[in-house]
Amino acid sequence: MTGSLAAFFLAFFVSVILTNSVRMIASMLGWVDHPDQYRKIHQRPVPRLGGIGIYIAFLVPLILLYFIRPEHVFLIRLQDRTRALTGILIGATIALGLGVADDFRNLRPATKLFFQIVAGATAWFYGLSINVISNPFGTPIVLDWLSFPVTVFWFVACMNAVNLMDGLDGLAAGVCLFITVTLFLVSLHFLNVIGMILMACLSGAVFGFLLFNFYPARIFLGDSGTMVLGFLIAALSLIGTTRKAETAIALLIPIVAMGLPILDTSLSIIRRWYKRLPISSPDRQHIHHVLLSMGYSQRRAVLILYLTTIVFGAAALLITIGRSEVTILVLGSLFLITFVCIRVFGGMRLEDLFARFTRAQNERRSSVAARVAVERAVQQMTNVQSIDTLWFLCTEALREMELDRATLAVHRGDPETVENYSWTNPPDEDTESVKTPGDIWKASLALRYGEQAIGRFEIAKDVSGTAPIAEVPALTEILRQALILHLGRILAKPATMSMQDA
């Protein structure tokens, strides 16, 4: 415990010195974050790159401990875990480099995800792996070959969760501080010396940074800070679990402790999926933004979320010291909290989510059926010798595409000689009744065989109720190309031959 306190205060003082130094250097060199009055609501440019001070302050106590107290029990225990510590250092360096590059270059989401996966895969390679998942209702689940994807997902999820929380002054750093303190207490309960020292170093580094980051912030974490914090929390929650019982709950405890950032990230994904937006698209509907829109000040909103994090941390400690009945009770309570948060902060109702999910499933099935029907129709058109049969096959595909009507105008030699073919869905529908619907989606496509205009293909759908499925334009183009090919072939033959299978 004495070593942990020494590591905490040393990391704290180093973090204070380095954070202030980075703040002044970034201000002089113009490495600042400018407000945009949308998501970035600070009033003046604020220096970023706060992750650099946290990263170095985390390492300094470990280095000094190695040289000053080589006989310390932490270093003795660490001899069996040097490979894991190497993975932490390499992975954290990759995360820091990724964050610094993103602060300067605004990397694409795919690029960021790639390097997050690299950092997580590095940690897994060096032994920081999730091999067992807790099961409060029975025997823990052994992952075997699934260990790699689950471990990488854990690291990527933690880094992105911390990144999404970084929306108000002091929010992400303060939440991470409470999480690291919680995990320190968990390590203390299990007498996990390695976990205690490492969590103490990280807690001190974050606390020193928070003095400059709390409202009004004088420096921001930036992506350099959120990437490093997310990676280190993910890594330190796994290191040092030696007994099987500890390993079994090693993942459940940090998941509960990180309940707030994980909940906010989950709501963001669900919300953007519900609104058909890219997962990486930014918005102003995170939990902290909703609190601001409800009239809370930045300081009060942050304090409310600190209190929420403390509640999640207390739940994690209850799981640590309690038996399975307590774990089930805590998880049930957290489920209710999640339900309320989805209702209050998610901007959607659960019935809307279920309706959207059902609608998405139906759309997916309709898209698959439509594509199969179009491919079948195109294959069957190969040996067709008449326009009537060609049109029949086309309309079979149009029916699966859930269109309402279509027409085909064919020119035989003379442009003024037109043969018209029409179709409605259902076939016996009164043609007059579909002339004046509420809203119509339509497309009119020219058919040209080489340089010769051979007709026009038109489709329409009444969209008063539902819009066309997303694949309609692409599938329609496939049908048009098939019609051009086979109409040109049929029209090039003598008329007597073109009527053979009419």
C-alpha atoms as one frame of an Amber mdcrd trajectory, in Angstrom:
protein
   0.000   0.000   0.000   2.873   2.390   0.770   4.363   1.757  -2.653   0.987
   2.454  -4.258   0.652   5.791  -2.458   4.193   6.752  -3.419   3.504   5.833
  -7.051   0.262   7.840  -7.007   1.814  11.054  -5.669   4.875  10.787  -7.875
   2.711  10.316 -10.966   0.528  13.217  -9.798   3.415  15.682  -9.471   5.012
  14.607 -12.747   1.643  14.949 -14.482   1.132  18.462 -13.091   4.558  19.592
 -14.316   4.304  17.956 -17.734   0.692  18.971 -18.372   1.475  22.599 -17.639
   4.561  22.419 -19.857   2.620  20.831 -22.742  -0.109  23.451 -22.279   2.330
  26.356 -22.643   4.214  24.800 -25.573   0.978  23.954 -27.412  -0.290  27.509
 -26.893   2.906  29.026 -28.289   2.957  26.716 -31.333  -0.754  27.050 -32.066
  -1.605  23.418 -31.301  -5.057  24.344 -30.063  -8.628  23.194 -30.470 -10.894
  25.878 -31.918 -14.580  26.114 -30.896 -17.264  25.475 -33.528 -20.342  26.373
 -31.426 -21.871  23.000 -32.276 -20.126  20.118 -30.513 -17.071  22.115 -29.367
 -18.735  24.589 -27.055 -15.676  26.124 -25.376 -15.408  29.887 -25.844 -11.753
  30.243 -26.856  -8.991  28.116 -28.422  -7.670  25.591 -25.906  -4.387  23.628
 -26.155  -4.697  19.875 -26.677  -2.256  16.916 -26.601  -2.965  16.295 -22.909
  -2.282  12.605 -23.426   1.460  13.191 -23.649   1.721  14.278 -20.006  -0.479
  11.405 -18.813   1.565   8.846 -20.765   4.928  10.007 -19.393   3.611  10.537
 -15.857   2.326   6.952 -15.874   5.764   5.611 -16.801   7.995   7.722 -14.535
   7.066   6.031 -11.189   7.619   2.598 -12.737  11.059   3.595 -14.012  12.099
   5.186 -10.704  10.800   2.213  -8.730  12.922  -0.063 -10.876  16.117   1.882
 -10.102  15.428   2.947  -6.501  13.655  -0.117  -5.024  14.672  -3.126  -7.134
  13.721  -5.403  -4.224  10.135  -4.099  -4.080   7.498  -6.828  -4.116   5.964
  -5.234  -7.209   9.129  -5.809  -9.219   9.459  -9.345  -7.846   5.911 -10.157
  -8.918   6.490  -8.380 -12.227   9.265 -10.774 -13.198   6.576 -13.239 -14.199
   4.599 -10.538 -16.034   7.288  -8.623 -17.918   5.830  -9.789 -21.224   2.448
  -8.283 -20.320   4.084  -5.006 -19.245   5.931  -4.907 -22.566   2.590  -5.284
 -24.344   1.175  -2.389 -22.311   4.086  -0.101 -23.185   4.055  -0.938 -26.909
   0.264  -0.773 -27.180   0.066   2.496 -25.235   2.739   3.984 -27.486   0.760
   2.977 -30.572  -2.386   4.505 -29.032  -0.530   7.718 -28.195   0.918   7.974
 -31.702  -2.520   7.395 -33.204  -4.048  10.091 -31.014  -1.325  12.652 -31.754
  -1.654  12.017 -35.489  -5.418  12.417 -35.274  -5.074  15.665 -33.313  -2.973
  17.111 -36.125  -4.315  15.401 -39.258  -7.943  14.477 -38.415  -7.590  10.872
 -39.582 -10.377   8.973 -41.306 -12.460   6.667 -39.069 -11.229   3.587 -40.945
  -7.591   4.574 -40.346  -8.217   5.138 -36.647 -10.008   1.803 -36.338  -7.123
   0.001 -38.056  -4.524   1.305 -35.598  -6.839   0.678 -32.641  -7.046  -2.935
 -33.779  -3.237  -3.020 -34.093  -2.887  -1.754 -30.504  -5.376  -4.339 -29.230
  -3.754  -7.149 -31.226  -0.351  -6.153 -29.805  -1.699  -6.396 -26.274  -3.175
  -9.835 -27.031   0.105 -11.024 -28.544   1.958 -10.099 -25.341  -0.427 -12.021
 -23.128  -3.092  -9.436 -22.220  -5.948 -11.632 -23.330  -9.510 -12.343 -22.285
  -9.765 -16.110 -22.004 -12.802 -16.424 -19.733 -16.014 -14.403 -19.511 -17.988
 -14.166 -16.289 -21.324 -15.927 -16.051 -23.246 -14.913 -12.904 -25.774 -17.665
 -13.591 -23.341 -20.572 -13.888 -19.917 -21.750 -15.001 -17.659 -19.093 -16.601
 -17.456 -19.253 -20.401 -14.077 -20.336 -21.788 -13.385 -18.549 -25.083 -10.563
 -20.637 -26.645 -10.023 -19.313 -30.214 -12.497 -16.478 -29.630 -10.034 -14.951
 -27.191  -8.353 -12.878 -29.918 -11.430 -11.147 -31.408 -12.983 -10.593 -27.973
  -9.751  -9.093 -26.598  -9.280  -6.795 -29.600 -12.925  -5.735 -29.394 -12.457
  -4.903 -25.697  -9.515  -2.616 -26.425 -11.211  -0.917 -29.379 -14.433  -0.460
 -27.392 -12.624   1.101 -24.413 -10.662   3.532 -26.577 -13.755   4.667 -28.447
 -15.875   4.840 -25.296 -13.433   7.234 -23.615 -13.130   9.215 -26.840 -16.891
   9.719 -27.109 -17.088  10.861 -23.471 -14.649  13.706 -24.117 -17.316  16.348
 -24.723 -17.215  18.599 -21.658 -14.389  20.095 -19.630 -13.098  17.494 -17.182
 -15.671  14.856 -18.110 -13.596  12.102 -19.734 -10.603  12.582 -17.423 -12.761
  12.662 -14.284 -14.752   9.593 -15.308 -11.496   7.737 -16.035 -10.136   8.788
 -12.647 -13.103   7.244 -10.820 -12.798   4.118 -12.965  -9.098   3.703 -12.155
  -9.740   4.249  -8.432 -12.439   1.573  -8.583 -10.099  -0.860 -10.305  -7.385
  -0.008  -7.751  -9.756  -1.012  -4.951 -10.596  -4.210  -6.827  -6.877  -5.008
  -7.099  -6.489  -4.240  -3.383  -9.296  -6.676  -2.568  -7.528  -9.445  -4.508
  -4.097  -8.426  -3.093  -3.006  -7.884  -6.696   0.200  -5.875  -6.145   0.855
  -5.388  -9.871  -2.637  -4.055 -10.465  -2.436  -1.776  -7.418   0.837  -0.121
  -8.464  -0.169   0.305 -12.105  -3.610   1.693 -11.229  -2.017   4.046  -8.694
   0.337   5.360 -11.380  -2.505   5.908 -13.838  -4.785   7.477 -11.199  -2.082
   9.949 -10.182  -1.339  10.849 -13.794  -5.029  11.469 -14.559  -5.588  13.433
 -11.343  -2.667  15.736 -12.101  -4.043  16.386 -15.588  -7.560  16.968 -14.245
  -6.382  20.017 -12.294  -5.903  21.762 -15.651  -8.834  20.117 -17.416 -11.760
  20.781 -15.082 -14.099  23.601 -16.081 -12.955  26.022 -17.384 -10.358  23.796
 -19.060  -6.874  25.123 -19.792  -5.912  22.021 -21.792  -7.832  19.220 -23.464
  -7.117  15.520 -23.580  -7.340  15.470 -27.339  -7.391  12.139 -29.117  -3.869
  11.561 -27.768  -5.320  11.498 -24.252  -8.510   9.546 -24.930  -6.683   6.854
 -26.909  -4.034   6.383 -24.204  -6.551   6.379 -21.341  -8.873   3.972 -23.129
  -6.031   1.590 -23.919  -4.493   1.696 -20.444  -7.835   1.130 -18.699  -8.526
  -1.821 -20.994  -5.037  -3.247 -20.414  -4.713  -2.660 -16.675  -8.118  -4.228
 -16.051  -6.664  -7.487 -17.375  -3.109  -7.596 -16.038  -2.253  -9.386 -12.831
  -5.282 -11.681 -12.637  -3.604 -14.908 -11.665  -6.259 -16.933  -9.913  -9.032
 -18.466 -11.974 -11.714 -16.806  -9.858 -10.178 -13.419 -10.548  -9.881 -14.140
 -14.238 -13.531 -15.117 -14.416 -14.729 -11.727 -13.177 -11.852  -9.700 -14.636
 -13.975  -8.533 -17.561 -17.276  -8.064 -15.741 -15.857  -5.664 -13.142 -14.316
  -3.121 -15.581 -17.409  -3.351 -17.781 -19.567  -2.317 -14.832 -17.044   0.287
 -13.664 -17.010   1.766 -17.180 -20.782   1.663 -17.288 -21.211   5.352 -18.174
 -18.880   5.549 -21.214 -20.033   2.131 -22.426 -23.682   3.177 -22.061 -23.062
   6.454 -23.885 -21.247   4.646 -26.701 -24.002   2.035 -27.004 -26.673   4.731
 -27.153 -24.698   6.533 -29.852 -24.476   3.401 -31.992 -28.164   2.578 -31.535
 -29.195   6.179 -32.190 -27.199   6.482 -35.403 -28.370   3.081 -36.621 -31.958
   4.103 -35.882 -31.525   7.320 -37.881 -29.635   5.533 -40.672 -26.508   7.602
 -40.095 -22.899   6.362 -40.287 -21.689   5.055 -36.928 -18.761   7.497 -37.038
 -20.899  10.588 -37.729 -20.734  13.157 -34.882 -23.833  14.566 -33.230 -24.955
  16.577 -30.212 -27.061  13.900 -28.552 -24.585  12.317 -26.159 -25.668  12.123
 -22.533 -23.666  15.216 -21.589 -25.160  17.187 -24.481 -28.670  16.194 -23.391
 -27.927  17.404 -19.850 -26.799  20.765 -21.249 -29.960  21.036 -23.341 -31.981
  20.365 -20.165 -30.539  23.569 -18.712 -27.671  22.270 -16.587 -24.393  24.173
 -16.594 -21.223  22.451 -17.756 -19.948  22.141 -14.203 -23.204  20.680 -12.874
 -23.590  18.285 -15.801 -20.065  16.978 -15.223 -20.697  16.542 -11.484 -23.901
  14.595 -12.221 -21.968  12.263 -14.507 -19.201  11.927 -11.902 -21.843  10.792
  -9.420 -23.191   8.314 -11.971 -19.697   6.903 -12.439 -19.327   6.534  -8.677
 -22.579   4.550  -8.619 -21.281   2.235 -11.326 -17.983   1.923  -9.433 -19.820
   0.987  -6.251 -21.732  -1.642  -8.213 -18.424  -3.058  -9.493 -17.098  -3.273
  -5.936 -20.267  -5.036  -4.793 -19.726  -7.603  -7.526 -16.126  -7.990  -6.366
 -16.894  -8.675  -2.716 -20.360 -10.184  -3.084 -21.583 -13.607  -3.975 -23.511
 -14.604  -7.095 -26.850 -13.455  -5.624 -25.436  -9.968  -5.096 -24.051  -9.968
  -8.645 -27.453 -10.822 -10.095 -29.107  -8.101  -7.997 -26.560  -5.500  -9.091
 -26.854  -6.461 -12.749 -30.642  -6.255 -12.508 -30.398  -2.766 -11.026 -27.993
  -1.699 -13.761 -30.413  -3.038 -16.353 -33.121  -0.764 -14.972 -30.729   2.195
 -15.043 -29.892   1.372 -18.653 -33.594   1.206 -19.526 -34.208   4.648 -18.025
 -31.175   6.113 -19.787 -32.315   4.773 -23.151 -35.712   6.347 -22.571 -34.445
   9.697 -21.271 -31.164  10.210 -23.115 -31.523   8.041 -26.188 -34.077  10.242
 -27.909 -36.163   7.178 -28.787 -38.632   4.734 -27.322 -37.961   1.019 -26.986
 -41.022   0.232 -29.096 -39.566   2.469 -31.805 -36.311   0.519 -31.625 -38.118
  -2.798 -31.973 -40.182  -1.404 -34.851 -37.038  -0.130 -36.561 -35.309  -3.484
 -36.069 -38.321  -5.354 -37.481 -38.503  -2.962 -40.413 -34.793  -3.437 -41.100
 -35.208  -7.219 -41.057 -38.140  -7.007 -43.484 -36.188  -4.682 -45.765 -33.256
  -7.062 -45.753 -35.470 -10.007 -46.676 -37.169  -7.976 -49.411 -33.805  -6.910
 -50.827 -32.555 -10.497 -50.971 -35.756 -11.710 -52.650 -35.628  -8.882 -55.176
 -32.006  -9.528 -56.098 -32.632 -13.256 -56.537 -35.668 -12.528 -58.728 -33.708
 -10.106 -60.938 -30.822 -12.551 -61.377 -33.267 -15.346 -62.254 -35.083 -13.146
 -64.773 -31.835 -12.072 -66.437 -30.741 -15.710 -66.798 -34.093 -16.776 -68.274
 -34.035 -13.939 -70.821 -31.076 -15.549 -72.595 -33.150 -17.869 -74.830 -36.286
 -15.717 -75.162 -37.399 -15.035 -78.747 -40.369 -12.681 -78.224 -40.892  -9.320
 -76.561 -44.013 -10.609 -74.786 -42.042 -13.300 -72.986 -39.211 -10.860 -72.284
 -41.629  -8.426 -70.680 -43.290 -11.193 -68.641 -39.948 -12.203 -67.124 -39.165
  -8.567 -66.400 -42.473  -8.017 -64.586 -41.880 -11.085 -62.417 -38.734  -9.376
 -61.146 -40.552  -6.041 -60.757 -43.137  -7.728 -58.518 -40.414  -8.952 -56.142
 -38.959  -5.434 -56.186 -42.317  -4.306 -54.718 -42.994  -1.783 -57.496 -46.561
  -0.809 -58.400 -46.468  -0.376 -62.158 -44.192  -0.278 -65.162 -44.359   0.375
 -68.897 -42.179  -0.604 -71.837 -42.301   1.302 -75.113 -40.515  -0.483 -78.004
 -39.613   1.084 -81.374 -39.565  -1.332 -84.331 -37.447   0.356 -86.968 -39.579
   3.472 -87.390 -39.379   5.678 -84.243 -43.030   6.560 -84.688 -44.061   2.891
 -84.631 -44.333   2.122 -80.936 -45.432  -1.079 -79.173 -46.524  -0.411 -75.594
 -46.461  -2.960 -72.780 -47.797  -2.159 -69.318 -47.951  -3.875 -65.949 -49.547
  -3.127 -62.603 -49.138  -4.806 -59.235 -51.459  -6.590 -58.584 -52.220  -7.384
 -62.233 -55.991  -6.976 -61.892 -55.737  -3.541 -60.295 -57.921  -0.894 -61.902
 -55.577   1.179 -64.055 -57.542   4.369 -63.423 -57.236   4.001 -59.664 -53.460
   4.330 -59.714 -53.291   7.482 -61.783 -53.751   9.865 -58.893 -51.988   8.476
 -55.813 -50.674  10.693 -53.064 -46.913  10.452 -53.717 -45.157   8.766 -56.620
 -41.568   7.620 -56.970 -40.753   6.974 -60.626 -37.892   6.431 -63.033 -37.859
   6.755 -66.823 -34.932   5.085 -68.583 -34.006   5.224 -72.261 -33.151   1.972
 -74.045 -30.404   2.377 -76.659 -28.886  -0.506 -78.597 -25.610   0.895 -79.853
 -26.511   4.216 -81.483 -30.144   3.276 -82.052 -32.965   4.222 -79.685 -35.093
   1.100 -79.314 -37.481   2.139 -76.546 -38.095   3.451 -73.031 -38.509   1.625
 -69.730 -40.476   3.295 -66.927 -41.210   2.138 -63.380 -43.242   3.720 -60.566
 -44.201   3.119 -56.945 -46.756   4.737 -54.697 -44.702   5.910 -51.713 -47.568
   7.212 -49.600 -46.920   4.345 -47.213 -43.389   3.001 -47.725 -40.426   4.009
 -49.862 -38.862   1.656 -52.412 -36.270  -0.751 -51.112 -32.753   0.650 -51.291
 -31.585  -1.727 -54.044 -34.291  -0.683 -56.552 -32.064   1.727 -58.572 -29.238
  -0.802 -58.905 -31.587  -3.689 -59.741 -33.482  -1.539 -62.233 -30.230  -0.773
 -64.029 -29.505  -4.527 -64.250 -32.930  -5.077 -65.813 -32.420  -2.184 -68.229
 -29.121  -3.605 -69.474 -30.736  -7.011 -69.946 -33.676  -5.464 -71.835 -31.300
  -3.525 -74.106 -29.299  -6.655 -74.897 -32.209  -8.957 -75.618 -34.516  -6.368
 -77.236 -31.694  -5.503 -79.599 -31.231  -9.200 -80.363 -34.947  -9.786 -80.968
 -35.492  -6.646 -83.034 -32.522  -7.509 -85.239 -34.300 -10.711 -86.416 -37.089
 -10.885 -89.018 -40.541 -10.321 -87.570 -41.644 -13.886 -88.328 -38.860 -15.320
 -86.206 -39.550 -12.957 -83.296 -43.038 -14.388 -82.864 -42.041 -18.060 -82.518
 -42.684 -18.397 -78.793 -45.299 -15.594 -78.502
